[in-house]
Amino acid sequence: MPVHILRLGHRIFRDKRITTHLFLTARAFGAEKGYYSGERDSGLEESVKKTSDNWGGDFMIEHVPSPKSFASNFKGKIVHLTVYGLPVEKKIREIRKGKNILVVVGGEKVPPGFYMLADWNISIGSQPHSEVSSLAVFLDRYFRGEQLKRNFPNAGLRIIGQERGKKVIRL
């Protein structure tokens, strides 16, 4: 059940940290690959690559110049996360049946065409909040929490959970 993430409208000056956090969340919560539109940002790409290099896995991101064309040609089902969609609880079982999922999250205003292109317009609650939190909740519901138990292959670092203090080991 591969899950890919498409972040719309990245703006380097305004969105640098939030887009980075979105993709770090995507990686940690089970997504296979990320894509972004808007301004091309080699610093963003390097930051996400460095995280995978240090913490394992092969998650990477790629810039797409035409997000609508990319999504239209995607071989699978499209989930658009929007506060205006149907509640995730009502559709998550149906969404899990998809074999290849593209999760679209906005940055700046989402073009109306994405609402029509999506197989599902899904909300995580009905109050304004961050696209990072929406993605985290969606992925957790989609994978039923199992993604939090996995070990990332080729990790150079691993956190050892403790009640107090911090412990990171080199592998």
TORNU-360474 format. One record per residue: residue number from 0; x, y, z of N, C-alpha, C in turn; residue in three letters. Coordinates in steps of 0.02 Angstrom, whole numbers, plus 50000, padded with zeros to 5 digits. Layout:
% residues N
+------+-------+-------+-------+-------+-------+-------+-------+-------+-------+------+
! resi !  n_px !  n_py !  n_pz ! ca_px ! ca_py ! ca_pz !  c_px !  c_py !  c_pz ! resn !
+------+-------+-------+-------+-------+-------+-------+-------+-------+-------+------+
!  NUM !     X !     Y !     Z !     X !     Y !     Z !     X !     Y !     Z !  ALA !
...
+------+-------+-------+-------+-------+-------+-------+-------+-------+-------+------+
//
This chain:
% residues 171
+------+-------+-------+-------+-------+-------+-------+-------+-------+-------+------+
! resi !  n_px !  n_py !  n_pz ! ca_px ! ca_py ! ca_pz !  c_px !  c_py !  c_pz ! resn !
+------+-------+-------+-------+-------+-------+-------+-------+-------+-------+------+
!    0 ! 50041 ! 49941 ! 50000 ! 50000 ! 50000 ! 50000 ! 50043 ! 50063 ! 50000 !  MET !
!    1 ! 50079 ! 50076 ! 49946 ! 50121 ! 50136 ! 49945 ! 50081 ! 50200 ! 49950 !  PRO !
!    2 ! 50107 ! 50246 ! 49989 ! 50076 ! 50312 ! 49996 ! 50128 ! 50364 ! 49976 !  VAL !
!    3 ! 50108 ! 50409 ! 49932 ! 50150 ! 50464 ! 49909 ! 50117 ! 50529 ! 49930 !  HIS !
!    4 ! 50157 ! 50580 ! 49941 ! 50133 ! 50644 ! 49963 ! 50149 ! 50697 ! 49911 !  ILE !
!    5 ! 50099 ! 50740 ! 49895 ! 50110 ! 50796 ! 49851 ! 50094 ! 50860 ! 49889 !  LEU !
!    6 ! 50145 ! 50901 ! 49900 ! 50138 ! 50966 ! 49934 ! 50131 ! 51019 ! 49881 !  ARG !
!    7 ! 50076 ! 51056 ! 49883 ! 50063 ! 51107 ! 49833 ! 50092 ! 51174 ! 49853 !  LEU !
!    8 ! 50121 ! 51209 ! 49805 ! 50139 ! 51279 ! 49812 ! 50191 ! 51298 ! 49862 !  GLY !
!    9 ! 50246 ! 51261 ! 49866 ! 50300 ! 51279 ! 49912 ! 50331 ! 51346 ! 49893 !  HIS !
!   10 ! 50339 ! 51389 ! 49944 ! 50371 ! 51455 ! 49935 ! 50431 ! 51456 ! 49983 !  ARG !
!   11 ! 50490 ! 51462 ! 49957 ! 50551 ! 51456 ! 49997 ! 50551 ! 51504 ! 50056 !  ILE !
!   12 ! 50538 ! 51566 ! 50045 ! 50542 ! 51615 ! 50099 ! 50490 ! 51602 ! 50153 !  PHE !
!   13 ! 50430 ! 51585 ! 50134 ! 50375 ! 51578 ! 50182 ! 50368 ! 51507 ! 50210 !  ARG !
!   14 ! 50381 ! 51456 ! 50171 ! 50362 ! 51387 ! 50189 ! 50420 ! 51341 ! 50206 !  ASP !
!   15 ! 50482 ! 51367 ! 50210 ! 50540 ! 51323 ! 50217 ! 50532 ! 51273 ! 50273 !  LYS !
!   16 ! 50517 ! 51296 ! 50333 ! 50513 ! 51250 ! 50391 ! 50451 ! 51205 ! 50388 !  ARG !
!   17 ! 50394 ! 51233 ! 50368 ! 50333 ! 51194 ! 50368 ! 50336 ! 51138 ! 50316 !  ILE !
!   18 ! 50363 ! 51152 ! 50258 ! 50370 ! 51100 ! 50207 ! 50419 ! 51046 ! 50229 !  THR !
!   19 ! 50474 ! 51067 ! 50260 ! 50521 ! 51018 ! 50287 ! 50486 ! 50974 ! 50338 !  THR !
!   20 ! 50449 ! 51004 ! 50384 ! 50414 ! 50966 ! 50436 ! 50361 ! 50920 ! 50406 !  HIS !
!   21 ! 50328 ! 50943 ! 50353 ! 50279 ! 50901 ! 50319 ! 50312 ! 50837 ! 50293 !  LEU !
!   22 ! 50370 ! 50844 ! 50260 ! 50402 ! 50786 ! 50232 ! 50435 ! 50742 ! 50285 !  PHE !
!   23 ! 50460 ! 50772 ! 50339 ! 50486 ! 50731 ! 50394 ! 50430 ! 50690 ! 50425 !  LEU !
!   24 ! 50372 ! 50720 ! 50431 ! 50313 ! 50684 ! 50457 ! 50293 ! 50629 ! 50408 !  THR !
!   25 ! 50292 ! 50645 ! 50344 ! 50274 ! 50595 ! 50293 ! 50320 ! 50534 ! 50298 !  ALA !
!   26 ! 50385 ! 50547 ! 50303 ! 50434 ! 50493 ! 50309 ! 50423 ! 50452 ! 50372 !  ARG !
!   27 ! 50419 ! 50485 ! 50429 ! 50414 ! 50450 ! 50493 ! 50348 ! 50413 ! 50500 !  ALA !
!   28 ! 50295 ! 50436 ! 50467 ! 50229 ! 50406 ! 50474 ! 50211 ! 50359 ! 50418 !  PHE !
!   29 ! 50260 ! 50340 ! 50376 ! 50249 ! 50284 ! 50330 ! 50243 ! 50299 ! 50256 !  GLY !
!   30 ! 50247 ! 50362 ! 50235 ! 50243 ! 50376 ! 50163 ! 50306 ! 50351 ! 50128 !  ALA !
!   31 ! 50299 ! 50333 ! 50065 ! 50354 ! 50306 ! 50027 ! 50396 ! 50359 ! 49991 !  GLU !
!   32 ! 50361 ! 50412 ! 49966 ! 50397 ! 50463 ! 49928 ! 50358 ! 50528 ! 49931 !  LYS !
!   33 ! 50394 ! 50584 ! 49923 ! 50361 ! 50649 ! 49924 ! 50376 ! 50688 ! 49861 !  GLY !
!   34 ! 50329 ! 50731 ! 49843 ! 50335 ! 50775 ! 49786 ! 50312 ! 50844 ! 49808 !  TYR !
!   35 ! 50339 ! 50895 ! 49777 ! 50316 ! 50962 ! 49794 ! 50316 ! 51005 ! 49731 !  TYR !
!   36 ! 50271 ! 51054 ! 49731 ! 50268 ! 51103 ! 49677 ! 50284 ! 51171 ! 49705 !  SER !
!   37 ! 50283 ! 51220 ! 49662 ! 50301 ! 51287 ! 49684 ! 50374 ! 51299 ! 49668 !  GLY !
!   38 ! 50407 ! 51336 ! 49711 ! 50477 ! 51352 ! 49700 ! 50522 ! 51291 ! 49713 !  GLU !
!   39 ! 50567 ! 51279 ! 49667 ! 50616 ! 51225 ! 49677 ! 50663 ! 51245 ! 49733 !  ARG !
!   40 ! 50676 ! 51197 ! 49779 ! 50714 ! 51214 ! 49839 ! 50765 ! 51158 ! 49853 !  ASP !
!   41 ! 50827 ! 51168 ! 49830 ! 50879 ! 51117 ! 49840 ! 50895 ! 51108 ! 49914 !  SER !
!   42 ! 50888 ! 51160 ! 49954 ! 50899 ! 51155 ! 50026 ! 50849 ! 51108 ! 50059 !  GLY !
!   43 ! 50786 ! 51113 ! 50039 ! 50734 ! 51068 ! 50063 ! 50750 ! 50996 ! 50043 !  LEU !
!   44 ! 50767 ! 50986 ! 49980 ! 50783 ! 50919 ! 49955 ! 50842 ! 50889 ! 49994 !  GLU !
!   45 ! 50893 ! 50929 ! 50005 ! 50952 ! 50904 ! 50041 ! 50936 ! 50888 ! 50113 !  GLU !
!   46 ! 50896 ! 50929 ! 50145 ! 50877 ! 50918 ! 50215 ! 50841 ! 50851 ! 50223 !  SER !
!   47 ! 50794 ! 50837 ! 50178 ! 50756 ! 50774 ! 50182 ! 50801 ! 50715 ! 50166 !  VAL !
!   48 ! 50845 ! 50723 ! 50117 ! 50893 ! 50669 ! 50100 ! 50939 ! 50654 ! 50159 !  LYS !
!   49 ! 50963 ! 50706 ! 50192 ! 51008 ! 50698 ! 50249 ! 50973 ! 50661 ! 50306 !  LYS !
!   50 ! 50909 ! 50675 ! 50316 ! 50872 ! 50639 ! 50368 ! 50869 ! 50564 ! 50352 !  THR !
!   51 ! 50853 ! 50548 ! 50290 ! 50851 ! 50477 ! 50271 ! 50920 ! 50445 ! 50275 !  SER !
!   52 ! 50971 ! 50481 ! 50256 ! 51040 ! 50455 ! 50261 ! 51058 ! 50439 ! 50333 !  ASP !
!   53 ! 51040 ! 50483 ! 50380 ! 51057 ! 50473 ! 50450 ! 51011 ! 50424 ! 50486 !  ASN !
!   54 ! 50947 ! 50428 ! 50472 ! 50898 ! 50391 ! 50512 ! 50869 ! 50330 ! 50476 !  TRP !
!   55 ! 50891 ! 50319 ! 50414 ! 50871 ! 50258 ! 50378 ! 50813 ! 50268 ! 50331 !  GLY !
!   56 ! 50802 ! 50216 ! 50292 ! 50749 ! 50217 ! 50242 ! 50772 ! 50251 ! 50179 !  GLY !
!   57 ! 50728 ! 50251 ! 50129 ! 50747 ! 50279 ! 50065 ! 50698 ! 50334 ! 50043 !  ASP !
!   58 ! 50664 ! 50364 ! 50091 ! 50617 ! 50418 ! 50075 ! 50655 ! 50476 ! 50042 !  PHE !
!   59 ! 50626 ! 50501 ! 49988 ! 50656 ! 50558 ! 49954 ! 50600 ! 50601 ! 49927 !  MET !
!   60 ! 50618 ! 50662 ! 49908 ! 50568 ! 50706 ! 49879 ! 50592 ! 50730 ! 49811 !  ILE !
!   61 ! 50544 ! 50751 ! 49771 ! 50558 ! 50772 ! 49703 ! 50514 ! 50832 ! 49686 !  GLU !
!   62 ! 50541 ! 50881 ! 49652 ! 50503 ! 50939 ! 49630 ! 50463 ! 50920 ! 49567 !  HIS !
!   63 ! 50400 ! 50941 ! 49565 ! 50359 ! 50932 ! 49504 ! 50336 ! 51001 ! 49482 !  VAL !
!   64 ! 50352 ! 51020 ! 49420 ! 50336 ! 51087 ! 49397 ! 50261 ! 51097 ! 49385 !  PRO !
!   65 ! 50225 ! 51044 ! 49368 ! 50153 ! 51050 ! 49354 ! 50115 ! 51000 ! 49398 !  SER !
!   66 ! 50093 ! 51022 ! 49457 ! 50061 ! 50975 ! 49503 ! 49995 ! 50946 ! 49477 !  PRO !
!   67 ! 49957 ! 50985 ! 49440 ! 49894 ! 50960 ! 49414 ! 49906 ! 50905 ! 49362 !  LYS !
!   68 ! 49955 ! 50916 ! 49319 ! 49973 ! 50865 ! 49270 ! 50000 ! 50803 ! 49305 !  SER !
!   69 ! 50043 ! 50813 ! 49354 ! 50071 ! 50757 ! 49392 ! 50015 ! 50716 ! 49424 !  PHE !
!   70 ! 49969 ! 50749 ! 49458 ! 49914 ! 50714 ! 49492 ! 49868 ! 50680 ! 49441 !  ALA !
!   71 ! 49855 ! 50713 ! 49385 ! 49811 ! 50684 ! 49333 ! 49840 ! 50620 ! 49305 !  SER !
!   72 ! 49906 ! 50616 ! 49302 ! 49939 ! 50557 ! 49274 ! 49959 ! 50505 ! 49327 !  ASN !
!   73 ! 49944 ! 50518 ! 49390 ! 49961 ! 50472 ! 49443 ! 49922 ! 50407 ! 49436 !  PHE !
!   74 ! 49957 ! 50351 ! 49440 ! 49926 ! 50285 ! 49434 ! 49903 ! 50261 ! 49503 !  LYS !
!   75 ! 49845 ! 50282 ! 49523 ! 49819 ! 50262 ! 49588 ! 49763 ! 50309 ! 49607 !  GLY !
!   76 ! 49747 ! 50310 ! 49671 ! 49693 ! 50351 ! 49698 ! 49721 ! 50414 ! 49731 !  LYS !
!   77 ! 49681 ! 50468 ! 49729 ! 49703 ! 50531 ! 49756 ! 49660 ! 50551 ! 49816 !  ILE !
!   78 ! 49694 ! 50566 ! 49871 ! 49662 ! 50591 ! 49932 ! 49684 ! 50664 ! 49940 !  VAL !
!   79 ! 49637 ! 50709 ! 49942 ! 49653 ! 50779 ! 49954 ! 49633 ! 50796 ! 50025 !  HIS !
!   80 ! 49681 ! 50816 ! 50066 ! 49666 ! 50835 ! 50135 ! 49645 ! 50908 ! 50137 !  LEU !
!   81 ! 49583 ! 50919 ! 50158 ! 49555 ! 50986 ! 50161 ! 49505 ! 50990 ! 50217 !  THR !
!   82 ! 49502 ! 51045 ! 50252 ! 49454 ! 51053 ! 50306 ! 49382 ! 51050 ! 50280 !  VAL !
!   83 ! 49373 ! 51058 ! 50215 ! 49306 ! 51059 ! 50185 ! 49282 ! 50990 ! 50163 !  TYR !
!   84 ! 49323 ! 50938 ! 50173 ! 49305 ! 50872 ! 50150 ! 49262 ! 50832 ! 50198 !  GLY !
!   85 ! 49252 ! 50770 ! 50181 ! 49215 ! 50724 ! 50225 ! 49260 ! 50701 ! 50281 !  LEU !
!   86 ! 49233 ! 50687 ! 50339 ! 49274 ! 50665 ! 50396 ! 49312 ! 50601 ! 50380 !  PRO !
!   87 ! 49375 ! 50598 ! 50400 ! 49418 ! 50541 ! 50386 ! 49386 ! 50476 ! 50411 !  VAL !
!   88 ! 49351 ! 50478 ! 50468 ! 49322 ! 50417 ! 50496 ! 49271 ! 50385 ! 50449 !  GLU !
!   89 ! 49238 ! 50426 ! 50408 ! 49186 ! 50401 ! 50364 ! 49214 ! 50367 ! 50301 !  LYS !
!   90 ! 49276 ! 50381 ! 50283 ! 49303 ! 50357 ! 50220 ! 49367 ! 50317 ! 50225 !  LYS !
!   91 ! 49398 ! 50312 ! 50284 ! 49465 ! 50281 ! 50289 ! 49465 ! 50208 ! 50268 !  ILE !
!   92 ! 49412 ! 50170 ! 50283 ! 49410 ! 50099 ! 50261 ! 49410 ! 50094 ! 50185 !  ARG !
!   93 ! 49371 ! 50137 ! 50154 ! 49367 ! 50138 ! 50081 ! 49435 ! 50158 ! 50051 !  GLU !
!   94 ! 49467 ! 50208 ! 50080 ! 49532 ! 50232 ! 50055 ! 49584 ! 50177 ! 50061 !  ILE !
!   95 ! 49583 ! 50138 ! 50115 ! 49633 ! 50084 ! 50124 ! 49630 ! 50032 ! 50069 !  ARG !
!   96 ! 49575 ! 50027 ! 50034 ! 49569 ! 49977 ! 49980 ! 49611 ! 49996 ! 49919 !  LYS !
!   97 ! 49630 ! 50060 ! 49915 ! 49672 ! 50082 ! 49859 ! 49741 ! 50052 ! 49863 !  GLY !
!   98 ! 49770 ! 50035 ! 49807 ! 49836 ! 50003 ! 49806 ! 49893 ! 50053 ! 49803 !  LYS !
!   99 ! 49880 ! 50111 ! 49779 ! 49931 ! 50163 ! 49771 ! 49896 ! 50229 ! 49784 !  ASN !
!  100 ! 49918 ! 50266 ! 49835 ! 49883 ! 50326 ! 49857 ! 49928 ! 50387 ! 49850 !  ILE !
!  101 ! 49900 ! 50440 ! 49824 ! 49933 ! 50505 ! 49823 ! 49894 ! 50551 ! 49869 !  LEU !
!  102 ! 49926 ! 50574 ! 49922 ! 49894 ! 50620 ! 49969 ! 49916 ! 50691 ! 49951 !  VAL !
!  103 ! 49868 ! 50732 ! 49935 ! 49881 ! 50801 ! 49915 ! 49867 ! 50847 ! 49974 !  VAL !
!  104 ! 49917 ! 50888 ! 49991 ! 49909 ! 50937 ! 50044 ! 49927 ! 51006 ! 50017 !  VAL !
!  105 ! 49889 ! 51055 ! 50037 ! 49898 ! 51122 ! 50011 ! 49952 ! 51161 ! 50048 !  GLY !
!  106 ! 49969 ! 51215 ! 50020 ! 50013 ! 51264 ! 50050 ! 49975 ! 51329 ! 50043 !  GLY !
!  107 ! 49987 ! 51362 ! 49987 ! 49945 ! 51420 ! 49973 ! 49877 ! 51394 ! 49950 !  GLU !
!  108 ! 49834 ! 51438 ! 49929 ! 49766 ! 51419 ! 49910 ! 49767 ! 51363 ! 49858 !  LYS !
!  109 ! 49729 ! 51311 ! 49871 ! 49727 ! 51253 ! 49826 ! 49682 ! 51269 ! 49766 !  VAL !
!  110 ! 49708 ! 51259 ! 49705 ! 49667 ! 51270 ! 49646 ! 49604 ! 51226 ! 49647 !  PRO !
!  111 ! 49547 ! 51253 ! 49626 ! 49484 ! 51216 ! 49629 ! 49486 ! 51149 ! 49593 !  PRO !
!  112 ! 49527 ! 51143 ! 49542 ! 49531 ! 51081 ! 49504 ! 49550 ! 51021 ! 49546 !  GLY !
!  113 ! 49588 ! 51032 ! 49600 ! 49609 ! 50976 ! 49642 ! 49550 ! 50945 ! 49679 !  PHE !
!  114 ! 49500 ! 50986 ! 49695 ! 49441 ! 50960 ! 49728 ! 49404 ! 50911 ! 49682 !  TYR !
!  115 ! 49405 ! 50925 ! 49617 ! 49371 ! 50883 ! 49568 ! 49415 ! 50823 ! 49549 !  MET !
!  116 ! 49479 ! 50832 ! 49548 ! 49526 ! 50779 ! 49529 ! 49530 ! 50724 ! 49582 !  LEU !
!  117 ! 49522 ! 50743 ! 49645 ! 49530 ! 50695 ! 49700 ! 49475 ! 50642 ! 49700 !  ALA !
!  118 ! 49496 ! 50581 ! 49716 ! 49446 ! 50529 ! 49727 ! 49410 ! 50541 ! 49793 !  ASP !
!  119 ! 49446 ! 50570 ! 49841 ! 49417 ! 50587 ! 49906 ! 49444 ! 50654 ! 49929 !  TRP !
!  120 ! 49399 ! 50698 ! 49951 ! 49418 ! 50759 ! 49986 ! 49403 ! 50744 ! 50060 !  ASN !
!  121 ! 49456 ! 50742 ! 50100 ! 49451 ! 50717 ! 50169 ! 49471 ! 50772 ! 50218 !  ILE !
!  122 ! 49431 ! 50776 ! 50272 ! 49449 ! 50823 ! 50325 ! 49472 ! 50786 ! 50387 !  SER !
!  123 ! 49517 ! 50818 ! 50422 ! 49539 ! 50795 ! 50488 ! 49513 ! 50848 ! 50536 !  ILE !
!  124 ! 49452 ! 50839 ! 50558 ! 49421 ! 50889 ! 50600 ! 49392 ! 50944 ! 50557 !  GLY !
!  125 ! 49356 ! 50989 ! 50589 ! 49322 ! 51042 ! 50552 ! 49343 ! 51111 ! 50577 !  SER !
!  126 ! 49405 ! 51116 ! 50601 ! 49433 ! 51179 ! 50623 ! 49498 ! 51192 ! 50585 !  GLN !
!  127 ! 49515 ! 51254 ! 50573 ! 49579 ! 51268 ! 50539 ! 49638 ! 51241 ! 50580 !  PRO !
!  128 ! 49685 ! 51209 ! 50547 ! 49746 ! 51185 ! 50579 ! 49798 ! 51171 ! 50525 !  HIS !
!  129 ! 49855 ! 51149 ! 50547 ! 49913 ! 51139 ! 50503 ! 49905 ! 51079 ! 50457 !  SER !
!  130 ! 49932 ! 51086 ! 50396 ! 49935 ! 51029 ! 50351 ! 49979 ! 50973 ! 50378 !  GLU !
!  131 ! 50027 ! 50990 ! 50420 ! 50071 ! 50939 ! 50451 ! 50029 ! 50896 ! 50498 !  VAL !
!  132 ! 49988 ! 50927 ! 50539 ! 49946 ! 50887 ! 50585 ! 49895 ! 50846 ! 50546 !  SER !
!  133 ! 49867 ! 50874 ! 50493 ! 49820 ! 50835 ! 50452 ! 49853 ! 50774 ! 50423 !  SER !
!  134 ! 49913 ! 50783 ! 50397 ! 49949 ! 50726 ! 50367 ! 49965 ! 50673 ! 50419 !  LEU !
!  135 ! 49989 ! 50694 ! 50477 ! 50006 ! 50646 ! 50531 ! 49945 ! 50606 ! 50551 !  ALA !
!  136 ! 49889 ! 50638 ! 50563 ! 49828 ! 50603 ! 50583 ! 49805 ! 50557 ! 50527 !  VAL !
!  137 ! 49805 ! 50582 ! 50466 ! 49783 ! 50540 ! 50410 ! 49826 ! 50477 ! 50404 !  PHE !
!  138 ! 49892 ! 50485 ! 50403 ! 49936 ! 50427 ! 50396 ! 49929 ! 50379 ! 50455 !  LEU !
!  139 ! 49920 ! 50405 ! 50515 ! 49911 ! 50361 ! 50573 ! 49847 ! 50320 ! 50565 !  ASP !
!  140 ! 49793 ! 50351 ! 50543 ! 49730 ! 50315 ! 50532 ! 49737 ! 50265 ! 50474 !  ARG !
!  141 ! 49771 ! 50287 ! 50421 ! 49779 ! 50243 ! 50363 ! 49818 ! 50180 ! 50380 !  TYR !
!  142 ! 49873 ! 50188 ! 50416 ! 49916 ! 50130 ! 50433 ! 49897 ! 50098 ! 50500 !  PHE !
!  143 ! 49845 ! 50124 ! 50532 ! 49821 ! 50097 ! 50596 ! 49875 ! 50096 ! 50650 !  ARG !
!  144 ! 49921 ! 50143 ! 50648 ! 49973 ! 50149 ! 50698 ! 50033 ! 50102 ! 50689 !  GLY !
!  145 ! 50028 ! 50056 ! 50642 ! 50082 ! 50006 ! 50632 ! 50147 ! 50038 ! 50608 !  GLU !
!  146 ! 50143 ! 50094 ! 50572 ! 50203 ! 50127 ! 50545 ! 50249 ! 50151 ! 50601 !  GLN !
!  147 ! 50222 ! 50161 ! 50660 ! 50264 ! 50186 ! 50716 ! 50308 ! 50131 ! 50746 !  LEU !
!  148 ! 50295 ! 50069 ! 50728 ! 50332 ! 50012 ! 50755 ! 50390 ! 49990 ! 50710 !  LYS !
!  149 ! 50395 ! 50017 ! 50652 ! 50445 ! 49991 ! 50605 ! 50514 ! 50019 ! 50618 !  ARG !
!  150 ! 50563 ! 49980 ! 50598 ! 50633 ! 50002 ! 50599 ! 50652 ! 50020 ! 50527 !  ASN !
!  151 ! 50687 ! 50074 ! 50520 ! 50707 ! 50096 ! 50454 ! 50772 ! 50062 ! 50433 !  PHE !
!  152 ! 50773 ! 50032 ! 50373 ! 50835 ! 49999 ! 50351 ! 50890 ! 50050 ! 50338 !  PRO !
!  153 ! 50951 ! 50027 ! 50347 ! 51011 ! 50068 ! 50334 ! 51016 ! 50130 ! 50378 !  ASN !
!  154 ! 50988 ! 50126 ! 50437 ! 50992 ! 50183 ! 50483 ! 51062 ! 50189 ! 50512 !  ALA !
!  155 ! 51087 ! 50249 ! 50517 ! 51151 ! 50262 ! 50549 ! 51142 ! 50281 ! 50622 !  GLY !
!  156 ! 51082 ! 50304 ! 50639 ! 51065 ! 50325 ! 50707 ! 50998 ! 50295 ! 50727 !  LEU !
!  157 ! 50991 ! 50282 ! 50791 ! 50927 ! 50258 ! 50817 ! 50917 ! 50286 ! 50887 !  ARG !
!  158 ! 50857 ! 50309 ! 50901 ! 50839 ! 50333 ! 50967 ! 50818 ! 50274 ! 51010 !  ILE !
!  159 ! 50844 ! 50270 ! 51070 ! 50822 ! 50221 ! 51119 ! 50779 ! 50258 ! 51169 !  ILE !
!  160 ! 50714 ! 50243 ! 51168 ! 50667 ! 50278 ! 51212 ! 50683 ! 50265 ! 51286 !  GLY !
!  161 ! 50677 ! 50317 ! 51325 ! 50691 ! 50313 ! 51396 ! 50640 ! 50356 ! 51433 !  GLN !
!  162 ! 50630 ! 50341 ! 51496 ! 50585 ! 50382 ! 51536 ! 50613 ! 50452 ! 51546 !  GLU !
!  163 ! 50678 ! 50456 ! 51556 ! 50711 ! 50521 ! 51565 ! 50776 ! 50522 ! 51525 !  ARG !
!  164 ! 50794 ! 50580 ! 51501 ! 50857 ! 50587 ! 51464 ! 50849 ! 50569 ! 51391 !  GLY !
!  165 ! 50905 ! 50572 ! 51356 ! 50906 ! 50559 ! 51285 ! 50960 ! 50508 ! 51271 !  LYS !
!  166 ! 50944 ! 50459 ! 51229 ! 50993 ! 50409 ! 51209 ! 50986 ! 50397 ! 51134 !  LYS !
!  167 ! 51039 ! 50413 ! 51098 ! 51044 ! 50400 ! 51026 ! 51105 ! 50358 ! 51015 !  VAL !
!  168 ! 51096 ! 50302 ! 50978 ! 51154 ! 50258 ! 50966 ! 51171 ! 50261 ! 50892 !  ILE !
!  169 ! 51235 ! 50252 ! 50878 ! 51259 ! 50245 ! 50810 ! 51258 ! 50171 ! 50793 !  ARG !
!  170 ! 51234 ! 50156 ! 50734 ! 51227 ! 50086 ! 50712 ! 51284 ! 50069 ! 50665 !  LEU !
+------+-------+-------+-------+-------+-------+-------+-------+-------+-------+------+
//
